[in-house]
Amino acid sequence: MTNSNRRKGHDYESDVALYLRTQGFDCWRMAQTGEFDQGDLSGSGGIEEWAFECRNRAKLDLAKNVSDANARADNKGARFGVTIMKRRGKSVADSYVAMDLETYAEVLKALYRPDDSGF
């Protein structure tokens, strides 16, 4: 990855973290840790249950991005892995957010059937 692409990625991660903070979530960028990377963002107050994989790329690769988010969740020991992908020409609030159906079902259980979710 070139330095300008890396900078775009870092800037987008910072933008996503800032957006989540403006929505009332304690969120920050994480240092990358190579093979055992735990995602791009972390936080507290519930966000620690998530592994975030932020992508600012010209071409979206949904399958790879979701797989990477799940791998980061495994590395972190987080319940949920999610990828947040920049939409060209749109604000950070208009980013795509994706996860697999298994993760989505776990989120629904946590929200609507907390006795079944382990929270």
C-alpha positions in Angstrom: 0.0 0.0 0.0 1.4 3.4 -1.0 1.8 6.1 1.6 -1.0 8.2 0.1 -3.4 5.2 0.3 -2.3 4.5 3.9 -2.9 8.1 4.8 -6.4 7.9 3.2 -7.1 4.8 5.3 -5.8 6.4 8.5 -7.8 9.6 7.8 -11.0 7.6 7.2 -10.5 5.6 10.4 -10.1 8.9 12.3 -13.2 10.3 10.6 -15.3 7.2 11.6 -14.0 7.3 15.2 -14.9 11.0 15.3 -18.4 10.4 13.9 -19.1 7.7 16.5 -17.9 10.1 19.2 -20.3 12.7 18.0 -23.0 10.1 18.3 -22.1 9.6 22.0 -19.8 6.5 21.8 -16.3 6.5 23.3 -14.3 5.5 20.3 -10.7 5.8 19.1 -8.3 4.5 16.5 -6.2 1.4 17.5 -2.6 0.7 16.6 -2.2 -2.0 14.0 -0.7 -5.1 15.3 0.1 -7.2 12.2 -0.9 -10.8 12.3 -3.0 -10.4 15.4 -4.7 -7.1 14.3 -7.8 -6.5 16.4 -9.3 -4.0 14.1 -9.1 -0.3 13.3 -11.2 1.1 16.1 -12.0 0.4 19.8 -13.6 2.1 22.6 -15.6 1.6 25.8 -19.2 1.6 26.9 -20.2 -1.3 24.7 -18.0 -0.6 21.7 -15.3 -2.9 23.1 -17.7 -5.8 22.1 -17.1 -4.9 18.4 -14.1 -5.2 16.0 -14.3 -2.5 13.3 -12.6 -2.9 10.0 -12.6 0.5 8.1 -12.0 0.6 4.4 -11.5 3.6 2.1 -10.9 2.0 -1.2 -12.0 2.7 -4.8 -13.3 -0.8 -5.2 -15.4 -2.5 -2.5 -14.7 -6.2 -1.8 -17.6 -7.1 0.5 -16.7 -10.7 1.1 -13.1 -10.0 2.0 -14.0 -7.0 4.1 -16.5 -9.0 6.1 -14.1 -11.9 6.5 -11.4 -9.5 7.7 -13.8 -8.0 10.2 -14.6 -11.4 11.6 -10.9 -12.3 11.8 -10.3 -9.1 13.8 -13.2 -10.0 16.1 -11.6 -13.4 16.7 -8.2 -11.8 17.4 -9.8 -9.3 19.8 -12.2 -11.8 21.5 -15.0 -9.4 20.4 -18.6 -10.6 19.9 -19.2 -8.8 16.7 -17.1 -8.0 13.6 -18.2 -5.2 11.3 -16.7 -3.5 8.2 -17.3 0.2 7.6 -16.7 1.2 3.9 -16.4 4.7 2.5 -18.9 5.7 -0.2 -17.3 7.8 -2.9 -18.4 11.4 -2.8 -20.4 10.9 0.4 -19.9 11.9 4.0 -18.7 9.5 6.6 -22.2 9.3 8.0 -23.2 7.8 4.6 -20.7 5.0 4.8 -21.7 1.4 4.2 -21.7 -0.9 7.2 -21.7 -4.7 6.6 -21.6 -7.9 8.6 -22.6 -11.5 7.9 -26.0 -12.9 8.8 -24.7 -14.8 11.8 -23.3 -11.7 13.3 -26.5 -9.7 12.5 -28.5 -12.4 14.3 -26.3 -12.1 17.4 -26.8 -8.3 17.3 -30.6 -8.7 17.1 -30.5 -11.2 20.1 -28.4 -8.7 22.1 -30.9 -5.9 21.3 -34.2 -7.7 21.6 -33.6 -10.8 23.6 -30.8 -9.9 26.0 -31.4 -13.0 28.1 -30.3 -15.1 25.2 -27.3 -12.9 24.1 -24.9 -13.4 27.0 -24.8 -9.6 27.7 
